[in-house]
Amino acid sequence: MQAICRNLQLPAVTKYHFLQNIRDSRHETNPLMAISSHCNMTALDIIKKTSFYFGHDRNSSRLSFGEAFALAGWYLPGRTVIITNLDIYFDPSLAELRRDRFLSHTTSYFLSRYEPNGAALSLGTQCKMGNYLGSHDSFIIVPPIPSHLVKETMDLRLGTPGVENRLIHEFRRAGLCVYNPCLSIRSWHLHGSAVRTLGLPLANTMGRNDVAHPRKLAKKNKDLME
């Protein structure tokens, strides 16, 4: 809820879309009530800045990237869309996207995260030049993305091991560009529960793996060269 509140209060965020599986909605019988009880916002401001989608794939409690891409293509074509887990929040550096001229239908940004305390229960800060492990936690696109890529990613679910690396592989195989300007746009990870879901299958097997190294937002075309 801390992450949700911080994102809702950012001027750069114009709308927060929640994609909720009805089968797994036991914690949020009234999402507006839950948010208003935690965030320092009026109910009217929350209503203006949120949308709720219920009833995605009932076979899993985890949202698939294909589902998110499809919804973004239907409802938010041409907009800047961020897909991320609920424990990620952005700071005011998100406003840098408004001045960026390279994000497009064919160029996406997959961001590595920072940790508020420098280290955490998991991998710690990932947006760093040395000892980079290839982790990405936020996915910034301009929908729609190609329909065959939506279909290809229907079984790739947020939060499963290696899924972001598989996703970069699929994007680049489809001819799209992926960069990681996390040195300019900062996302932060709040995982205070100390709970980890183990035993999930790897998504980036059989060589279907790629990474996007930390960098700054490009200022010129030549800066986009990896």
LOMIKE-613576 format. One record per residue: residue number from 1; residue in three letters; x, z, y of N, C-alpha, C in turn. Coordinates in pm, whole numbers, always signed. Atoms other than C-alpha are relative to their C-alpha. Example, Ala and Ser with C-alpha at 12.3 -4.5 7.8 and 13.67 -1.06 7.14 Angstrom:
# LOMIKE-613576
(1,Ala,(+89,+0,-119),(+1230,+780,-450),(+90,+0,+120))
(2,Ser,(-82,-6,-119),(+1367,+714,-106),(-77,+73,+109))
This chain:
# LOMIKE-613576
(1,Met,(+82,+0,-121),(+0,+0,+0),(+86,+0,+126))
(2,Gln,(-90,+5,-115),(+294,+60,+235),(+40,-143,+31))
(3,Ala,(-41,+139,-20),(+407,-298,+181),(-115,-83,+57))
(4,Ile,(+117,+73,-50),(+55,-434,+235),(-23,+30,+148))
(5,Cys,(+24,-38,-140),(+14,-239,+559),(+103,-62,+93))
(6,Arg,(-105,+56,-86),(+348,-354,+698),(-18,-149,+19))
(7,Asn,(+24,+144,-13),(+265,-717,+625),(-121,-31,+87))
(8,Leu,(+120,+22,-80),(-84,-693,+773),(+24,+21,+149))
(9,Gln,(-24,-33,-140),(+55,-550,+1094),(+102,-91,+67))
(10,Leu,(-94,+95,-60),(+308,-830,+1146),(-75,-109,+75))
(11,Pro,(+66,+110,-73),(+200,-1075,+1420),(+21,-136,-66))
(12,Ala,(-28,+129,+63),(+362,-1357,+1221),(-90,-28,-119))
(13,Val,(+92,+19,+112),(+113,-1301,+935),(-140,-19,+56))
(14,Thr,(+133,+27,-54),(-216,-1465,+1029),(-112,+31,-99))
(15,Lys,(+101,-29,+101),(-398,-1409,+699),(+69,+48,-127))
(16,Tyr,(-53,-57,+123),(-333,-1203,+386),(-103,-27,-109))
(17,His,(+92,+39,+107),(-491,-1349,+72),(+34,+76,-128))
(18,Phe,(-20,-77,+122),(-534,-1120,-230),(-64,-74,-117))
(19,Leu,(+49,+67,+119),(-569,-1287,-569),(-9,+103,-112))
(20,Gln,(+22,-115,+89),(-720,-1030,-804),(-74,-43,-126))
(21,Asn,(+67,+21,+127),(-805,-1056,-1172),(-109,+106,-16))
(22,Ile,(+110,-96,+14),(-1147,-897,-1223),(+27,+96,-116))
(23,Arg,(-29,-84,+117),(-1032,-770,-1564),(+95,+114,+35))
(24,Asp,(-101,-100,-36),(-755,-576,-1388),(-29,+60,+138))
(25,Ser,(+34,-43,-136),(-944,-472,-1075),(-46,+146,+5))
(26,Arg,(+50,-137,+7),(-1010,-112,-1182),(+51,+87,+115))
(27,His,(-57,-81,-107),(-783,+20,-903),(-62,-33,+136))
(28,Glu,(+44,+48,-131),(-954,-176,-627),(-148,-41,-6))
(29,Thr,(+142,+35,+5),(-1333,-160,-670),(-51,-42,+136))
(30,Asn,(+31,+42,-136),(-1355,-190,-292),(+134,-17,+74))
(31,Pro,(-133,+19,-59),(-1028,-345,-163),(+6,+33,+148))
(32,Leu,(+0,-29,-143),(-1128,-315,+203),(+9,+151,+26))
(33,Met,(-5,-146,-15),(-1186,+59,+164),(+141,+52,-29))
(34,Ala,(-134,-45,+37),(-849,+101,-8),(+100,-28,+111))
(35,Ile,(-95,+37,-106),(-663,-84,+268),(-25,+81,+126))
(36,Ser,(+31,-72,-124),(-846,+85,+556),(+40,+147,-9))
(37,Ser,(-37,-141,+15),(-766,+428,+411),(+150,+21,+11))
(38,His,(-146,-12,-6),(-392,+354,+416),(+60,-58,+128))
(39,Cys,(-59,+71,-114),(-335,+121,+711),(-61,+47,+131))
(40,Asn,(+47,-42,-132),(-363,+215,+1074),(-62,-120,+72))
(41,Met,(+70,+116,-53),(-607,-69,+1144),(-150,+25,-7))
(42,Thr,(+146,-10,+5),(-976,-93,+1221),(-53,-88,-113))
(43,Ala,(+61,+80,+106),(-1208,-227,+952),(-19,-145,+45))
(44,Leu,(+22,+135,-51),(-1284,-527,+1176),(+131,-80,-2))
(45,Asp,(-129,+69,+1),(-913,-612,+1213),(+42,-36,-142))
(46,Ile,(-34,+28,+140),(-866,-588,+836),(-83,-116,-52))
(47,Ile,(+88,+109,+44),(-1166,-814,+771),(+47,-134,+55))
(48,Lys,(-46,+124,-62),(-1031,-1073,+1015),(+128,-52,-64))
(49,Lys,(-134,+40,+45),(-688,-1074,+853),(+14,-7,-151))
(50,Thr,(-10,+2,+145),(-772,-1063,+481),(-104,-92,-63))
(51,Ser,(+94,+72,+86),(-934,-1277,+215),(+24,+47,-142))
(52,Phe,(-11,-47,+138),(-1005,-1181,-146),(-55,-105,-94))
(53,Tyr,(+41,+94,+103),(-1023,-1412,-446),(-2,+77,-132))
(54,Phe,(+13,-74,+126),(-1154,-1259,-770),(-24,-98,-115))
(55,Gly,(+36,+71,+121),(-1164,-1388,-1124),(+94,-111,-41))
(56,His,(-91,+100,+54),(-847,-1586,-1193),(+17,+25,-149))
(57,Asp,(-19,+2,+146),(-721,-1632,-1550),(-18,+139,-63))
(58,Arg,(+30,-131,+58),(-873,-1347,-1749),(+83,+30,-124))
(59,Asn,(-84,-23,+117),(-623,-1388,-2034),(+125,+80,+34))
(60,Ser,(-119,-73,-40),(-353,-1212,-1832),(-28,+77,+128))
(61,Ser,(+13,-77,-124),(-331,-941,-1568),(+96,-49,+106))
(62,Arg,(-99,+52,-95),(-46,-1135,-1403),(-42,-139,+49))
(63,Leu,(+33,+128,-61),(-119,-1418,-1164),(+104,-105,-37))
(64,Ser,(-95,+107,+27),(+37,-1751,-1255),(+31,-75,+129))
(65,Phe,(-37,+79,-116),(+225,-1962,-1003),(-92,-122,+12))
(66,Gly,(+89,+116,-5),(+8,-2260,-1097),(-132,+32,+66))
(67,Glu,(+125,-43,-62),(-306,-2067,-1001),(+19,+18,+151))
(68,Ala,(-26,-21,-142),(-152,-1963,-670),(+21,-133,+73))
(69,Phe,(-23,+132,-61),(-32,-2320,-597),(-131,-77,+14))
(70,Ala,(+128,+72,-6),(-375,-2461,-679),(-89,+54,+112))
(71,Leu,(+82,-59,-106),(-558,-2216,-451),(+55,-34,+139))
(72,Ala,(-60,+34,-128),(-310,-2280,-172),(-27,-145,+37))
(73,Gly,(+27,+141,-26),(-360,-2654,-207),(-144,-25,+41))
(74,Trp,(+142,+17,-31),(-738,-2621,-195),(-37,+56,+137))
(75,Tyr,(+48,-72,-118),(-775,-2372,+89),(+97,+0,+119))
(76,Leu,(-98,-14,-107),(-451,-2384,+291),(+93,-120,+11))
(77,Pro,(-90,+116,-8),(-318,-2742,+297),(+65,-11,+137))
(78,Gly,(-73,+17,-125),(-49,-2795,+557),(+41,+129,+68))
(79,Arg,(-37,-129,-59),(-12,-2422,+628),(+129,+51,-63))
(80,Thr,(-115,-69,+59),(+296,-2206,+573),(-53,+113,-86))
(81,Val,(+57,-94,+96),(+211,-2005,+260),(+113,+74,-71))
(82,Ile,(-97,-83,+71),(+408,-1716,+111),(-68,+60,-122))
(83,Ile,(+48,-61,+125),(+351,-1614,-252),(+99,+109,-37))
(84,Thr,(-91,-111,+29),(+490,-1273,-336),(-72,+111,-72))
(85,Asn,(+58,-117,+62),(+436,-958,-535),(-43,+101,+107))
(86,Leu,(+55,-95,-96),(+255,-666,-372),(+101,+102,+50))
(87,Asp,(-98,-99,-44),(+571,-455,-344),(+106,-59,+93))
(88,Ile,(-91,+66,-93),(+740,-696,-100),(-63,-1,+140))
(89,Tyr,(+47,+12,-137),(+709,-672,+278),(+108,-66,+86))
(90,Phe,(-91,+69,-92),(+866,-862,+567),(+18,+80,+128))
(91,Asp,(-19,-59,-132),(+1015,-745,+894),(-20,-108,+105))
(92,Pro,(+29,+100,-103),(+983,-924,+1232),(+79,-130,-9))
(93,Ser,(-76,+126,+15),(+1243,-1183,+1125),(-86,-111,-60))
(94,Leu,(+90,+103,+54),(+951,-1362,+955),(-41,-100,+108))
(95,Ala,(+38,+89,-111),(+871,-1508,+1299),(+96,-118,+15))
(96,Glu,(-95,+110,-5),(+1181,-1727,+1258),(-58,-127,-62))
(97,Leu,(+61,+118,+63),(+967,-1957,+1042),(-71,-89,+102))
(98,Arg,(+71,+80,-101),(+776,-2066,+1354),(+92,-97,+72))
(99,Arg,(-97,+88,-66),(+1095,-2219,+1493),(+73,-92,-97))
(100,Asp,(-68,+80,+101),(+1211,-2370,+1166),(-63,-139,-8))
(101,Arg,(+54,+136,+6),(+1178,-2749,+1133),(+26,-69,-133))
(102,Phe,(-33,+63,+127),(+1280,-2806,+771),(-97,+35,-114))
(103,Leu,(+101,-33,+99),(+1014,-2623,+567),(-108,-107,+1))
(104,Ser,(+94,+113,+5),(+775,-2894,+446),(-61,-11,-139))
(105,His,(+58,+25,+132),(+577,-3035,+153),(+108,-19,-106))
(106,Thr,(-106,+30,+96),(+909,-3129,-8),(+116,+98,+4))
(107,Thr,(-107,-100,-11),(+1127,-2834,+97),(-62,+139,+4))
(108,Ser,(+54,-134,+11),(+1050,-2476,-5),(+113,+103,+12))
(109,Tyr,(-96,-109,-11),(+1221,-2141,+53),(-33,+108,-103))
(110,Phe,(+15,-110,+96),(+1269,-1888,-228),(+96,+110,+44))
(111,Leu,(-82,-102,-64),(+1393,-1565,-72),(+42,+111,-97))
(112,Ser,(-47,-122,+65),(+1607,-1289,-219),(-30,+119,+90))
(113,Arg,(+49,-118,-72),(+1515,-937,-117),(+112,+94,+42))
(114,Tyr,(-81,-115,-36),(+1670,-636,+50),(-68,+125,-55))
(115,Glu,(+56,-131,+38),(+1624,-273,-57),(+11,+93,+121))
(116,Pro,(-3,-88,-116),(+1533,-17,+213),(+116,+100,-1))
(117,Asn,(-109,-98,+10),(+1798,+225,+82),(+128,-60,-54))
(118,Gly,(-121,+66,+46),(+2054,-34,-18),(+7,-15,-150))
(119,Ala,(+2,+9,+146),(+1994,+29,-387),(-132,+59,-48))
(120,Ala,(+127,-49,+51),(+1695,+102,-606),(+5,+8,-151))
(121,Leu,(+15,-11,+143),(+1570,+149,-955),(+43,-128,-71))
(122,Ser,(-28,+126,+66),(+1626,-219,-1027),(+135,-56,+42))
(123,Leu,(-126,+68,-26),(+1892,-467,-909),(+61,+33,+135))
(124,Gly,(-51,-27,-134),(+1930,-339,-554),(-15,-122,+89))
(125,Thr,(+7,+111,-94),(+1970,-565,-252),(+56,-127,-64))
(126,Gln,(-40,+127,+61),(+1990,-926,-368),(+44,-104,+100))
(127,Cys,(-43,+96,-103),(+2042,-1107,-38),(+139,+39,+46))
(128,Lys,(-140,-30,-31),(+2420,-1086,-34),(+86,-114,-51))
(129,Met,(-86,+112,+34),(+2705,-1331,-56),(+84,+27,-125))
(130,Gly,(-81,-33,+116),(+2909,-1147,-318),(-84,+62,-110))
(131,Asn,(+71,-56,+116),(+2792,-1053,-671),(-148,-35,-1))
(132,Tyr,(+139,+45,-2),(+2474,-1253,-625),(-47,-28,-143))
(133,Leu,(+48,+9,+138),(+2263,-1234,-944),(-107,-107,-20))
(134,Gly,(+98,+108,+16),(+2015,-1514,-872),(-144,+45,+0))
(135,Ser,(+136,-52,-4),(+1705,-1306,-802),(-72,-45,+127))
(136,His,(+82,+43,-113),(+1424,-1434,-576),(-137,+66,-12))
(137,Asp,(+123,-78,+7),(+1108,-1243,-484),(-115,-55,+86))
(138,Ser,(+105,+58,-84),(+916,-1448,-223),(+17,-151,+0))
(139,Phe,(-1,+145,+16),(+821,-1814,-238),(-81,-62,+113))
(140,Ile,(+64,+54,-120),(+744,-2001,+83),(-17,-150,-17))
(141,Ile,(+30,+141,+23),(+573,-2339,+47),(-92,-52,+110))
(142,Val,(+101,+66,-81),(+371,-2590,+246),(-84,-83,-96))
(143,Pro,(+82,+71,+97),(+87,-2696,+13),(-69,-121,+62))
(144,Pro,(-4,-7,+146),(-25,-2901,-156),(+134,-43,-57))
(145,Ile,(-116,+48,+73),(+258,-2935,-402),(-50,-99,-105))
(146,Pro,(+44,+103,+94),(+250,-3220,-659),(-85,+58,-114))
(147,Ser,(+94,-50,+101),(-34,-3185,-910),(+67,+23,-135))
(148,His,(-66,-20,+129),(+197,-3226,-1209),(+82,+129,-1))
(149,Leu,(-75,-125,-9),(+402,-2929,-1083),(-94,+120,-8))
(150,Val,(+102,-105,+15),(+86,-2718,-1051),(-29,+20,-148))
(151,Lys,(+30,-8,+143),(+6,-2800,-1414),(+118,+60,-77))
(152,Glu,(-120,-46,+69),(+365,-2734,-1525),(+23,+150,+16))
(153,Thr,(-26,-141,-29),(+361,-2385,-1371),(-120,+91,-28))
(154,Met,(+118,-81,+29),(+21,-2265,-1496),(+29,+117,-92))
(155,Asp,(-34,-109,+92),(+187,-2049,-1761),(+118,+83,+48))
(156,Leu,(-110,-78,-56),(+462,-1914,-1534),(-60,+110,+89))
(157,Arg,(+69,-110,-66),(+354,-1569,-1418),(+93,+85,+84))
(158,Leu,(-78,-82,-92),(+476,-1361,-1126),(+51,+125,-69))
(159,Gly,(-55,-126,+48),(+707,-1077,-1215),(+56,-3,-140))
(160,Thr,(-59,+8,+133),(+813,-1201,-1559),(+149,-34,+11))
(161,Pro,(-146,+18,-12),(+1190,-1209,-1628),(+41,-147,+7))
(162,Gly,(-54,+135,-14),(+1365,-1522,-1506),(-96,-104,+52))
(163,Val,(+100,+100,-37),(+1047,-1684,-1379),(+37,-75,+127))
(164,Glu,(-35,+68,-124),(+1184,-1758,-1031),(+110,-104,-23))
(165,Asn,(-106,+96,+32),(+1489,-1929,-1181),(-56,-122,-73))
(166,Arg,(+71,+112,+65),(+1265,-2140,-1404),(-75,-81,+104))
(167,Leu,(+78,+69,-103),(+1052,-2221,-1100),(+90,-90,+86))
(168,Ile,(-94,+84,-76),(+1354,-2345,-901),(+37,-122,-82))
(169,His,(-32,+113,+89),(+1449,-2559,-1200),(-112,-103,+0))
(170,Glu,(+114,+93,+4),(+1099,-2712,-1215),(-19,-71,+134))
(171,Phe,(+13,+61,-132),(+1084,-2772,-839),(+105,-110,+18))
(172,Arg,(-107,+98,-20),(+1420,-2948,-832),(-13,-116,-98))
(173,Arg,(+22,+108,+97),(+1339,-3146,-1147),(-110,-94,+49))
(174,Ala,(+108,+82,-56),(+1028,-3269,-962),(+43,-71,+129))
(175,Gly,(-50,+67,-120),(+1248,-3388,-672),(-19,+77,+128))
(176,Leu,(+19,-82,-119),(+1169,-3102,-433),(+127,+81,+29))
(177,Cys,(-117,-79,-41),(+1431,-2904,-239),(-36,+148,+7))
(178,Val,(+19,-145,-7),(+1466,-2526,-268),(+123,+62,+64))
(179,Tyr,(-107,-72,-67),(+1675,-2309,-33),(-37,+148,+9))
(180,Asn,(+19,-144,-5),(+1717,-1934,+13),(+54,+56,+132))
(181,Pro,(-49,-48,-130),(+1749,-1849,+388),(-27,+149,+23))
(182,Cys,(+28,-144,-11),(+1726,-1474,+322),(+91,+70,+100))
(183,Leu,(-85,-60,-102),(+2011,-1410,+566),(-65,-8,+138))
(184,Ser,(+74,+13,-125),(+1769,-1516,+842),(-139,+63,-7))
(185,Ile,(+135,-54,+18),(+1429,-1410,+702),(+9,+111,-103))
(186,Arg,(-24,-116,+86),(+1435,-1061,+555),(-129,+50,-64))
(187,Ser,(+109,-62,+76),(+1199,-941,+284),(+55,+125,-68))
(188,Trp,(-43,-130,+49),(+1211,-584,+157),(-83,+41,-121))
(189,His,(+61,-35,+127),(+1130,-433,-181),(-32,+150,-3))
(190,Leu,(+41,-140,+14),(+932,-109,-226),(-50,+22,-142))
(191,His,(+41,-25,+138),(+923,-1,-588),(+17,+149,-27))
(192,Gly,(-11,-145,+8),(+859,+371,-570),(-57,+61,-126))
(193,Ser,(+68,-58,+116),(+668,+412,-896),(+95,+35,-113))
(194,Ala,(-97,-19,+109),(+981,+407,-1116),(-55,-48,-134))
(195,Val,(+57,+56,+122),(+771,+210,-1367),(+43,-146,-12))
(196,Arg,(-38,+138,+26),(+899,-113,-1523),(-70,-47,-126))
(197,Thr,(+62,+59,+118),(+713,-340,-1764),(+109,-72,-78))
(198,Leu,(-107,+57,+80),(+960,-418,-2041),(-58,-83,-115))
(199,Gly,(+41,+75,+117),(+947,-655,-2335),(-69,-132,+28))
(200,Leu,(+62,+127,-33),(+811,-957,-2147),(+96,-113,-35))
(201,Pro,(-89,+109,+40),(+945,-1295,-2266),(+70,-63,+121))
(202,Leu,(-75,+71,-104),(+1212,-1476,-2064),(-64,-135,+28))
(203,Ala,(+59,+128,-39),(+1084,-1776,-1869),(+105,-109,+17))
(204,Asn,(-104,+98,-34),(+1420,-1945,-1804),(+92,-30,-117))
(205,Thr,(-77,+31,+120),(+1531,-2027,-2158),(+24,-151,-13))
(206,Met,(-28,+141,+34),(+1661,-2358,-2303),(+55,-78,+118))
(207,Gly,(-64,+69,-112),(+1864,-2440,-1993),(-89,-25,+120))
(208,Arg,(+94,+22,-112),(+1558,-2435,-1764),(+21,+111,+103))
(209,Asn,(-43,-110,-87),(+1736,-2220,-1508),(+76,-54,+120))
(210,Asp,(-74,+38,-120),(+1858,-2257,-1151),(-10,+114,+101))
(211,Val,(+3,-102,-105),(+1932,-2043,-843),(+15,-68,+135))
(212,Ala,(-22,+44,-138),(+1935,-2081,-466),(+77,+111,+69))
(213,His,(-87,-104,-53),(+2221,-1892,-304),(-41,+42,+142))
(214,Pro,(+34,-47,-135),(+2168,-1677,+9),(+68,-81,+109))
(215,Arg,(-51,+78,-111),(+2214,-1861,+337),(-83,+30,+124))
(216,Lys,(+79,-11,-122),(+2090,-1877,+694),(-92,-121,+12))
(217,Leu,(+84,+116,-29),(+1812,-2102,+820),(+86,-112,+57))
(218,Ala,(-77,+114,-48),(+1947,-2449,+883),(-37,-32,+145))
(219,Lys,(+24,+43,-138),(+1987,-2565,+1242),(+11,-153,+14))
(220,Lys,(-18,+145,+0),(+2092,-2922,+1164),(-17,-53,-141))
(221,Asn,(+19,+60,+132),(+2032,-3164,+879),(+119,+25,-92))
(222,Lys,(-119,-17,+84),(+2390,-3127,+758),(+8,+143,-55))
(223,Asp,(-3,-138,+46),(+2334,-2751,+723),(-78,+19,-130))
(224,Leu,(+82,-12,+121),(+2092,-2818,+435),(+80,-32,-125))
(225,Met,(-82,+32,+117),(+2373,-2930,+207),(+39,+129,-71))
(226,Glu,(-39,-119,+79),(+2426,-2676,-74),(+151,-6,-28))
